[in-house]
Amino acid sequence: MENQEILEKIKPVFTEALGHENFELNESSSTSDIDGWDSLSHMIIIGEIEKVFNIKFKLFDLMTMHNVGDLIKSIQKNIS
């Protein structure tokens, strides 16, 4: 699955978890770039992404995610 395709699938998850659409989601986006993306919303986002892709992230993967690009790489690794 290509990066852009994953990005399109996770955008609604972010919108729902954050309660707004006032952000641009790209591979370099991080918690400091998007209003409302805090530790609680992050766990909601991760949980919903696991449901969307029917995957389960490993703790190491979660600890090494620094931006959306890292999230996408982890999704690709888990679905392949």
C-alpha positions in Angstrom: 0.0 0.0 0.0 1.4 3.4 -1.0 2.1 6.2 1.4 -0.6 8.5 -0.1 -3.2 5.7 0.1 -2.5 5.2 3.8 -2.5 9.0 4.4 -6.0 9.2 2.8 -7.2 6.3 5.0 -5.9 7.8 8.3 -7.0 11.4 7.7 -10.6 10.7 8.8 -9.3 9.0 11.9 -7.4 12.1 12.9 -10.4 14.3 12.0 -12.7 12.3 14.2 -10.3 12.0 17.2 -9.3 15.7 17.1 -12.8 17.0 16.5 -11.8 19.3 13.7 -10.4 19.5 10.1 -8.2 22.6 10.5 -4.9 20.8 9.8 -2.8 19.5 7.0 -1.8 15.9 7.4 1.5 14.9 5.7 4.4 12.7 6.4 6.2 15.4 8.4 3.2 16.3 10.6 3.8 15.8 14.3 2.0 16.5 17.5 3.5 20.0 17.6 2.0 20.8 14.2 -1.6 19.9 14.9 -3.9 21.5 17.5 -5.4 19.0 19.9 -3.0 16.2 19.1 -2.1 15.3 22.6 -1.3 12.1 24.4 -5.0 11.2 24.9 -6.0 11.9 21.3 -2.8 10.0 20.2 -3.9 6.8 21.9 -7.4 7.2 20.3 -5.8 7.7 16.9 -3.6 4.6 17.4 -6.5 2.5 18.5 -8.6 3.5 15.6 -5.8 3.0 13.0 -5.3 -0.5 14.4 -9.0 -1.2 13.8 -9.0 0.3 10.2 -6.0 -1.7 9.1 -6.7 -4.8 11.4 -3.2 -4.6 12.9 -1.6 -4.3 16.3 1.3 -2.1 16.8 4.3 -3.3 18.9 5.3 -1.1 21.9 8.7 -0.5 20.2 6.9 0.8 17.1 4.8 3.2 19.2 7.9 4.5 21.0 9.8 5.2 17.9 7.0 7.2 16.1 7.9 10.8 15.8 5.6 11.9 12.9 3.0 10.7 10.5 5.7 9.3 8.2 6.9 7.0 11.0 3.3 6.0 11.5 2.9 5.2 7.8 6.0 3.1 7.8 4.8 1.2 10.8 1.4 0.5 9.2 3.2 -0.7 6.0 5.4 -3.0 8.1 2.4 -4.5 9.9 0.2 -5.0 6.8 2.9 -6.7 4.7 
